[in-house]
Amino acid sequence: MKPFFIILSCFLLASCISPAINLNQQTKKKLLILEQRPVTDEFVIYEILSLQVADLSKYIGGYPPTFKNNKARQTIYQKWLNIIANAEHYAETTENKESAFYILAELYRLGFNMDVLGSVEKAQQNLKACLKTFPKSKQCHLSASFLYLAIGEPYLDKAEQNLAFLRHTFLPKTNSDTEAGYIFLYLLRSEKQNALKQLNLFIKSFPKHPRTPTFQKLKNKLESNHSNIIKVTL
C-alpha cells in the first residue's frame, strides 16, 4: 500500500490547525466599544484581550497564514505587537494567573504562525507554567494541543496527551475543538482510517458546527482518493 500523505492548507474559520473562532458582528461592536474607553477592571481587560485574540485568529489562526500583501502582514504584525504588550502588562498585574498564562500562550502561538522569532518558545513557557500550576486547565490544554499540532513532529505525542486529557474531562459530553484536534492529529500521522472514523464522529456529533461542511468535503475526498495522496485546499 502506498504511503498516505495529507497536506493541510487553509481550513475554513481559523484556518488550518486552530480552535474554531466565531466573532460575530455584535461581538465586534462590543470589542470596539471596550477598546475605546479606559479600563481598569481585570475581568473587562481579560475580555478585551480574549476578543482581540479571536479577531487576530481570523488572519493568523492557522499555519501558514495568508496575507494579501506585505502591507497587510505588517499591519497584523503591529497589531499583534500592541496586544502582546497589553497582555504582558495584564500578566504582571493580575491575580488570575491561569488566564494570563493562557492568553499569552495563545498570542505567542499566533506569533509562531507568523514565524516571529522566539514565539514558539514563549508559548511553550507559558503553557508549561500554566499546566504546572493549573494541571486541570482546559484552556491551556487546548492551547497546547493546537500549538503542538501546528509544530508537528516530534510534538504530536504531546498533542495527543493534551487531547486525551480534554476528551476525558469533557465526558460524557463531547467537545468540538477536542474532536477536531483528533482529526488533525490523525491526518498529520497519515492514519487514514482513524481520520475517516474521527471525521464521521465529528460530523455525527456536530451536524450544525461551522467546521462540519469542511470536514464533510475532506471526508469525501479521502474516501474517493485511490492513490492515498491528497491535497486539501479549502
ROLO-97391 format. One record per residue (C-alpha): residue in one letter; y, z, x; residue number from 0. Coordinates in Angstrom, 3 decimals. Example, Ala and Ser with C-alpha at 12.3 -4.5 7.8 and 13.67 -1.06 7.14 Angstrom:
% ROLO-97391
+---+----------+----------+----------+-----+
| r |       yy |       zz |       xx |   k |
+---+----------+----------+----------+-----+
| a |   -4.500 |    7.800 |   12.300 |   0 |
| s |   -1.060 |    7.140 |   13.670 |   1 |
+---+----------+----------+----------+-----+
% end
This chain:
% ROLO-97391
+---+----------+----------+----------+-----+
| r |       yy |       zz |       xx |   k |
+---+----------+----------+----------+-----+
| m |    0.000 |    0.000 |    0.000 |   0 |
| k |    3.427 |   -0.936 |    1.300 |   1 |
| p |    5.869 |    1.866 |    2.137 |   2 |
| f |    8.206 |    2.847 |   -0.657 |   3 |
| f |   11.901 |    2.815 |    0.173 |   4 |
| i |   14.840 |    3.744 |   -2.014 |   5 |
| i |   18.456 |    3.129 |   -1.148 |   6 |
| l |   20.694 |    5.227 |   -3.380 |   7 |
| s |   24.169 |    3.828 |   -3.846 |   8 |
| c |   26.887 |    4.662 |   -6.355 |   9 |
| f |   25.118 |    6.584 |   -9.102 |  10 |
| l |   27.393 |    6.940 |  -12.114 |  11 |
| l |   29.587 |   10.003 |  -12.742 |  12 |
| a |   29.936 |   11.893 |   -9.490 |  13 |
| s |   28.391 |    9.014 |   -7.522 |  14 |
| c |   25.177 |    9.178 |   -5.583 |  15 |
| i |   23.848 |   12.665 |   -4.913 |  16 |
| s |   26.072 |   15.212 |   -6.594 |  17 |
| p |   26.081 |   17.549 |   -9.584 |  18 |
| a |   27.336 |   15.889 |  -12.756 |  19 |
| i |   31.073 |   16.234 |  -13.356 |  20 |
| n |   32.781 |   15.758 |  -16.720 |  21 |
| l |   36.553 |   16.178 |  -16.519 |  22 |
| n |   37.826 |   15.077 |  -19.928 |  23 |
| q |   41.438 |   14.286 |  -20.884 |  24 |
| q |   42.051 |   17.735 |  -22.384 |  25 |
| t |   40.863 |   19.408 |  -19.179 |  26 |
| k |   43.034 |   17.071 |  -17.084 |  27 |
| k |   46.088 |   18.103 |  -19.116 |  28 |
| k |   45.189 |   21.768 |  -18.634 |  29 |
| l |   44.908 |   21.258 |  -14.869 |  30 |
| l |   48.294 |   19.513 |  -14.781 |  31 |
| i |   49.933 |   22.397 |  -16.665 |  32 |
| l |   48.335 |   25.036 |  -14.444 |  33 |
| e |   49.332 |   23.194 |  -11.254 |  34 |
| q |   52.998 |   23.045 |  -12.315 |  35 |
| r |   53.622 |   26.766 |  -12.636 |  36 |
| p |   53.486 |   29.721 |  -10.208 |  37 |
| v |   50.158 |   31.512 |  -10.490 |  38 |
| t |   49.179 |   34.918 |   -9.128 |  39 |
| d |   46.195 |   35.780 |  -11.346 |  40 |
| e |   42.983 |   35.368 |   -9.334 |  41 |
| f |   40.965 |   34.109 |  -12.286 |  42 |
| v |   43.521 |   31.383 |  -13.002 |  43 |
| i |   43.698 |   30.424 |   -9.314 |  44 |
| y |   39.925 |   30.032 |   -9.247 |  45 |
| e |   40.043 |   27.981 |  -12.440 |  46 |
| i |   42.631 |   25.668 |  -10.880 |  47 |
| l |   40.560 |   25.260 |   -7.711 |  48 |
| s |   37.424 |   24.541 |   -9.761 |  49 |
| l |   39.224 |   21.868 |  -11.784 |  50 |
| q |   40.664 |   20.359 |   -8.605 |  51 |
| v |   37.180 |   20.160 |   -7.086 |  52 |
| a |   35.937 |   18.449 |  -10.250 |  53 |
| d |   38.823 |   15.990 |  -10.043 |  54 |
| l |   38.143 |   15.228 |   -6.364 |  55 |
| s |   34.442 |   14.766 |   -7.129 |  56 |
| k |   35.267 |   11.658 |   -9.161 |  57 |
| y |   36.272 |    9.988 |   -5.903 |  58 |
| i |   34.278 |   11.707 |   -3.167 |  59 |
| g |   31.472 |   13.453 |   -5.049 |  60 |
| g |   28.783 |   11.211 |   -3.592 |  61 |
| y |   27.937 |    9.854 |   -0.174 |  62 |
| p |   29.268 |    7.465 |    0.889 |  63 |
| p |   32.355 |    7.390 |   -1.328 |  64 |
| t |   34.079 |    4.110 |   -2.095 |  65 |
| f |   37.840 |    3.579 |   -1.851 |  66 |
| k |   39.906 |    0.589 |   -2.962 |  67 |
| n |   41.685 |    0.535 |    0.381 |  68 |
| n |   42.664 |    2.732 |    3.300 |  69 |
| k |   45.794 |    3.937 |    1.494 |  70 |
| a |   43.634 |    5.281 |   -1.343 |  71 |
| r |   41.423 |    7.030 |    1.189 |  72 |
| q |   44.427 |    8.656 |    2.864 |  73 |
| t |   45.778 |    9.819 |   -0.498 |  74 |
| i |   42.497 |   11.524 |   -1.403 |  75 |
| y |   42.165 |   12.958 |    2.112 |  76 |
| q |   45.654 |   14.510 |    1.937 |  77 |
| k |   44.887 |   15.920 |   -1.498 |  78 |
| w |   41.662 |   17.393 |   -0.129 |  79 |
| l |   43.563 |   18.998 |    2.790 |  80 |
| n |   46.049 |   20.631 |    0.419 |  81 |
| i |   43.305 |   22.036 |   -1.810 |  82 |
| i |   41.350 |   23.290 |    1.225 |  83 |
| a |   44.435 |   25.210 |    2.387 |  84 |
| n |   44.811 |   26.847 |   -1.024 |  85 |
| a |   41.089 |   27.648 |   -1.180 |  86 |
| e |   41.122 |   29.248 |    2.279 |  87 |
| h |   44.047 |   31.437 |    1.194 |  88 |
| y |   42.215 |   32.349 |   -2.009 |  89 |
| a |   39.127 |   33.305 |    0.031 |  90 |
| e |   41.208 |   35.603 |    2.240 |  91 |
| t |   42.802 |   37.469 |   -0.657 |  92 |
| t |   40.241 |   37.578 |   -3.471 |  93 |
| e |   37.645 |   40.262 |   -4.053 |  94 |
| n |   35.404 |   37.708 |   -5.763 |  95 |
| k |   33.707 |   36.575 |   -2.548 |  96 |
| e |   30.896 |   34.719 |   -4.318 |  97 |
| s |   33.375 |   32.364 |   -5.978 |  98 |
| a |   35.297 |   31.979 |   -2.716 |  99 |
| f |   32.185 |   31.046 |   -0.747 | 100 |
| y |   31.159 |   28.601 |   -3.451 | 101 |
| i |   34.500 |   26.832 |   -3.821 | 102 |
| l |   34.857 |   26.443 |   -0.051 | 103 |
| a |   31.290 |   25.173 |    0.257 | 104 |
| e |   31.952 |   22.569 |   -2.441 | 105 |
| l |   35.205 |   21.451 |   -0.840 | 106 |
| y |   33.654 |   21.116 |    2.609 | 107 |
| r |   30.715 |   19.271 |    1.054 | 108 |
| l |   33.251 |   16.783 |   -0.284 | 109 |
| g |   34.799 |   16.661 |    3.185 | 110 |
| f |   31.385 |   15.807 |    4.613 | 111 |
| n |   31.197 |   12.924 |    2.144 | 112 |
| m |   34.437 |   11.610 |    3.683 | 113 |
| d |   32.996 |   12.074 |    7.191 | 114 |
| v |   35.558 |   14.756 |    8.052 | 115 |
| l |   34.504 |   16.204 |   11.393 | 116 |
| g |   33.131 |   19.748 |   11.130 | 117 |
| s |   32.918 |   19.770 |    7.345 | 118 |
| v |   29.144 |   19.973 |    7.094 | 119 |
| e |   29.105 |   22.972 |    9.432 | 120 |
| k |   31.817 |   24.682 |    7.381 | 121 |
| a |   29.921 |   24.014 |    4.154 | 122 |
| q |   26.741 |   25.446 |    5.661 | 123 |
| q |   28.565 |   28.530 |    6.970 | 124 |
| n |   29.951 |   29.338 |    3.530 | 125 |
| l |   26.632 |   28.717 |    1.807 | 126 |
| k |   24.785 |   30.869 |    4.328 | 127 |
| a |   27.299 |   33.677 |    3.841 | 128 |
| c |   27.132 |   33.335 |    0.063 | 129 |
| l |   23.342 |   33.391 |   -0.172 | 130 |
| k |   23.078 |   36.239 |    2.326 | 131 |
| t |   25.441 |   38.403 |    0.272 | 132 |
| f |   24.529 |   36.989 |   -3.143 | 133 |
| p |   20.942 |   35.716 |   -2.834 | 134 |
| k |   20.702 |   35.027 |   -6.579 | 135 |
| s |   23.915 |   32.995 |   -6.796 | 136 |
| k |   23.105 |   29.959 |   -8.951 | 137 |
| q |   26.266 |   28.123 |   -7.994 | 138 |
| c |   25.672 |   28.497 |   -4.266 | 139 |
| h |   22.008 |   27.485 |   -4.557 | 140 |
| l |   23.102 |   24.399 |   -6.490 | 141 |
| s |   25.806 |   23.523 |   -3.968 | 142 |
| a |   23.320 |   23.995 |   -1.112 | 143 |
| s |   20.693 |   21.793 |   -2.738 | 144 |
| f |   23.084 |   18.866 |   -3.166 | 145 |
| l |   24.542 |   19.289 |    0.317 | 146 |
| y |   21.068 |   19.165 |    1.869 | 147 |
| l |   20.078 |   16.201 |   -0.293 | 148 |
| a |   23.179 |   14.349 |    0.894 | 149 |
| i |   22.372 |   15.139 |    4.533 | 150 |
| g |   18.754 |   14.059 |    4.034 | 151 |
| e |   16.088 |   14.627 |    6.646 | 152 |
| p |   15.397 |   17.139 |    8.113 | 153 |
| y |   17.047 |   19.219 |    5.367 | 154 |
| l |   15.024 |   18.063 |    2.366 | 155 |
| d |   12.690 |   21.065 |    2.556 | 156 |
| k |   15.722 |   23.370 |    2.341 | 157 |
| a |   16.994 |   21.410 |   -0.646 | 158 |
| e |   13.623 |   21.860 |   -2.318 | 159 |
| q |   13.729 |   25.625 |   -1.743 | 160 |
| n |   17.122 |   25.842 |   -3.458 | 161 |
| l |   15.960 |   23.654 |   -6.344 | 162 |
| a |   12.781 |   25.720 |   -6.759 | 163 |
| f |   14.855 |   28.904 |   -6.991 | 164 |
| l |   17.101 |   27.343 |   -9.620 | 165 |
| r |   14.232 |   25.973 |  -11.688 | 166 |
| h |   12.545 |   29.392 |  -11.705 | 167 |
| t |   15.818 |   31.182 |  -12.510 | 168 |
| f |   16.610 |   28.970 |  -15.499 | 169 |
| l |   13.146 |   29.343 |  -17.069 | 170 |
| p |   12.236 |   28.994 |  -19.898 | 171 |
| k |   15.194 |   26.601 |  -20.160 | 172 |
| t |   15.742 |   23.535 |  -18.018 | 173 |
| n |   18.954 |   22.816 |  -16.147 | 174 |
| s |   20.149 |   19.214 |  -15.906 | 175 |
| d |   21.624 |   19.422 |  -12.389 | 176 |
| t |   18.454 |   21.059 |  -11.081 | 177 |
| e |   16.177 |   18.439 |  -12.637 | 178 |
| a |   18.443 |   15.634 |  -11.396 | 179 |
| g |   18.207 |   17.180 |   -7.940 | 180 |
| y |   14.433 |   16.839 |   -8.039 | 181 |
| i |   14.800 |   13.150 |   -8.881 | 182 |
| f |   16.947 |   12.616 |   -5.786 | 183 |
| l |   14.533 |   14.692 |   -3.692 | 184 |
| y |   11.515 |   12.573 |   -4.651 | 185 |
| l |   13.432 |    9.344 |   -4.128 | 186 |
| l |   14.562 |   10.396 |   -0.667 | 187 |
| r |   10.978 |   11.336 |    0.200 | 188 |
| s |    9.764 |    7.959 |   -1.092 | 189 |
| e |    7.473 |    9.709 |   -3.589 | 190 |
| k |    7.463 |    7.036 |   -6.264 | 191 |
| q |    5.026 |    8.625 |   -8.733 | 192 |
| n |    6.713 |   12.014 |   -8.542 | 193 |
| a |   10.094 |   10.325 |   -9.002 | 194 |
| l |    8.848 |    8.500 |  -12.105 | 195 |
| k |    7.365 |   11.693 |  -13.507 | 196 |
| q |   10.635 |   13.538 |  -12.920 | 197 |
| l |   12.662 |   10.709 |  -14.449 | 198 |
| n |   10.517 |   10.890 |  -17.579 | 199 |
| l |   11.023 |   14.659 |  -17.717 | 200 |
| f |   14.795 |   14.345 |  -17.390 | 201 |
| i |   15.106 |   11.567 |  -19.975 | 202 |
| k |   12.971 |   13.508 |  -22.458 | 203 |
| s |   14.722 |   16.826 |  -21.827 | 204 |
| f |   18.296 |   15.496 |  -21.806 | 205 |
| p |   18.418 |   12.381 |  -24.027 | 206 |
| k |   22.198 |   12.652 |  -24.532 | 207 |
| h |   23.149 |   13.598 |  -20.977 | 208 |
| p |   25.687 |   11.250 |  -19.312 | 209 |
| r |   23.215 |   10.595 |  -16.465 | 210 |
| t |   20.372 |    9.545 |  -18.781 | 211 |
| p |   21.316 |    5.844 |  -19.133 | 212 |
| t |   21.488 |    5.579 |  -15.334 | 213 |
| f |   18.140 |    7.274 |  -14.890 | 214 |
| q |   16.592 |    5.075 |  -17.596 | 215 |
| k |   17.713 |    1.965 |  -15.691 | 216 |
| l |   16.350 |    3.427 |  -12.487 | 217 |
| k |   13.028 |    4.226 |  -14.171 | 218 |
| n |   12.780 |    0.667 |  -15.457 | 219 |
| k |   13.496 |   -0.743 |  -12.007 | 220 |
| l |   10.858 |    1.455 |  -10.394 | 221 |
| e |    8.238 |    0.542 |  -12.985 | 222 |
| s |    8.900 |   -3.185 |  -12.658 | 223 |
| n |    9.131 |   -3.246 |   -8.884 | 224 |
| h |    5.936 |   -4.716 |   -7.436 | 225 |
| s |    6.824 |   -4.661 |   -3.754 | 226 |
| n |    7.652 |   -0.949 |   -3.846 | 227 |
| i |   11.019 |   -1.731 |   -2.273 | 228 |
| i |   14.054 |   -1.275 |   -4.467 | 229 |
| k |   17.792 |   -1.109 |   -4.026 | 230 |
| v |   19.722 |    0.743 |   -6.679 | 231 |
| t |   23.375 |   -0.220 |   -7.107 | 232 |
| l |   24.610 |    1.098 |  -10.435 | 233 |
+---+----------+----------+----------+-----+
% end
